[in-house]
Amino acid sequence: LGRALFWIVALCRSAGIDPEGALRRELGRFRSSFDFST
């Protein structure tokens, strides 16, 4: 899993995408979508 994640990040960076920013955005969306469960 770690190696796959490394390759995904490397591919994103080479494609000009910010993987950390995208991940944070997805995480925020994920959290907000599960907000109703609290």
N, CA and C atoms as a LAMMPS dump frame, in Angstrom:
ITEM: TIMESTEP
0
ITEM: NUMBER OF ATOMS
114
ITEM: BOX BOUNDS ff ff ff
-5.0000000000000000e+02 5.0000000000000000e+02
-5.0000000000000000e+02 5.0000000000000000e+02
-5.0000000000000000e+02 5.0000000000000000e+02
ITEM: ATOMS id mol type element x y z
1 1 1 N 0.841 -1.204 0
2 1 2 C 0 0 0
3 1 3 C 0.868 1.244 0
4 2 1 N 1.926 1.217 0.816
5 2 2 C 2.815 2.374 0.877
6 2 3 C 3.451 2.684 -0.464
7 3 1 N 3.893 1.637 -1.162
8 3 2 C 4.537 1.825 -2.467
9 3 3 C 3.535 2.349 -3.486
10 4 1 N 2.31 1.814 -3.45
11 4 2 C 1.265 2.278 -4.367
12 4 3 C 0.954 3.746 -4.115
13 5 1 N 0.872 4.11 -2.832
14 5 2 C 0.591 5.499 -2.467
15 5 3 C 1.695 6.412 -2.964
16 6 1 N 2.944 5.945 -2.826
17 6 2 C 4.092 6.724 -3.301
18 6 3 C 3.999 6.976 -4.799
19 7 1 N 3.621 5.938 -5.545
20 7 2 C 3.516 6.074 -6.997
21 7 3 C 2.374 6.994 -7.393
22 8 1 N 1.26 6.917 -6.657
23 8 2 C 0.12 7.805 -6.934
24 8 3 C 0.528 9.252 -6.728
25 9 1 N 1.233 9.521 -5.623
26 9 2 C 1.692 10.882 -5.333
27 9 3 C 2.672 11.343 -6.402
28 10 1 N 3.585 10.456 -6.803
29 10 2 C 4.576 10.807 -7.823
30 10 3 C 3.892 11.124 -9.156
31 11 1 N 2.899 10.324 -9.52
32 11 2 C 2.167 10.558 -10.763
33 11 3 C 1.391 11.862 -10.704
34 12 1 N 0.775 12.136 -9.56
35 12 2 C 0.027 13.387 -9.393
36 12 3 C 0.959 14.576 -9.54
37 13 1 N 2.13 14.49 -8.901
38 13 2 C 3.079 15.604 -8.966
39 13 3 C 3.573 15.814 -10.386
40 14 1 N 3.822 14.74 -11.097
41 14 2 C 4.317 14.861 -12.471
42 14 3 C 3.228 15.401 -13.392
43 15 1 N 1.963 15.196 -13
44 15 2 C 0.839 15.689 -13.799
45 15 3 C 0.484 17.125 -13.422
46 16 1 N 1.202 17.679 -12.446
47 16 2 C 0.951 19.058 -12.05
48 16 3 C -0.167 19.194 -11.033
49 17 1 N -0.535 18.081 -10.398
50 17 2 C -1.587 18.111 -9.386
51 17 3 C -0.94 18.127 -8.002
52 18 1 N -1.557 18.87 -7.083
53 18 2 C -1.061 18.901 -5.704
54 18 3 C -1.773 17.808 -4.913
55 19 1 N -1.116 16.658 -4.678
56 19 2 C -1.781 15.529 -4.016
57 19 3 C -2.235 15.851 -2.6
58 20 1 N -1.43 16.625 -1.862
59 20 2 C -1.805 16.949 -0.484
60 20 3 C -3.046 17.828 -0.45
61 21 1 N -3.068 18.825 -1.332
62 21 2 C -4.226 19.713 -1.392
63 21 3 C -5.484 18.952 -1.784
64 22 1 N -5.343 18.072 -2.773
65 22 2 C -6.488 17.282 -3.226
66 22 3 C -6.961 16.346 -2.119
67 23 1 N -5.998 15.768 -1.395
68 23 2 C -6.332 14.848 -0.318
69 23 3 C -7.072 15.571 0.798
70 24 1 N -6.587 16.778 1.137
71 24 2 C -7.262 17.564 2.178
72 24 3 C -8.676 17.93 1.754
73 25 1 N -8.824 18.269 0.464
74 25 2 C -10.145 18.643 -0.044
75 25 3 C -11.097 17.439 0.031
76 26 1 N -10.592 16.271 -0.351
77 26 2 C -11.415 15.065 -0.305
78 26 3 C -11.755 14.694 1.132
79 27 1 N -10.771 14.868 2.028
80 27 2 C -10.979 14.55 3.433
81 27 3 C -12.042 15.464 4.025
82 28 1 N -11.998 16.742 3.66
83 28 2 C -12.992 17.695 4.14
84 28 3 C -14.384 17.329 3.652
85 29 1 N -14.469 16.928 2.391
86 29 2 C -15.749 16.529 1.812
87 29 3 C -16.259 15.265 2.496
88 30 1 N -15.347 14.352 2.781
89 30 2 C -15.684 13.1 3.45
90 30 3 C -16.223 13.373 4.85
91 31 1 N -15.538 14.282 5.581
92 31 2 C -15.961 14.624 6.939
93 31 3 C -17.335 15.285 6.927
94 32 1 N -17.534 16.227 6.002
95 32 2 C -18.804 16.958 5.962
96 32 3 C -19.958 16.027 5.581
97 33 1 N -19.664 15.028 4.762
98 33 2 C -20.713 14.108 4.338
99 33 3 C -21.124 13.175 5.478
100 34 1 N -20.249 13.011 6.461
101 34 2 C -20.559 12.16 7.61
102 34 3 C -20.855 12.975 8.865
103 35 1 N -21.086 14.273 8.675
104 35 2 C -21.366 15.151 9.804
105 35 3 C -22.688 14.792 10.481
106 36 1 N -23.637 14.297 9.691
107 36 2 C -24.964 14.016 10.22
108 36 3 C -24.954 12.88 11.246
109 37 1 N -23.9 12.057 11.236
110 37 2 C -23.851 10.901 12.128
111 37 3 C -23.53 11.284 13.569
112 38 1 N -23.072 12.504 13.806
113 38 2 C -22.71 12.923 15.165
114 38 3 C -23.939 13.368 15.927
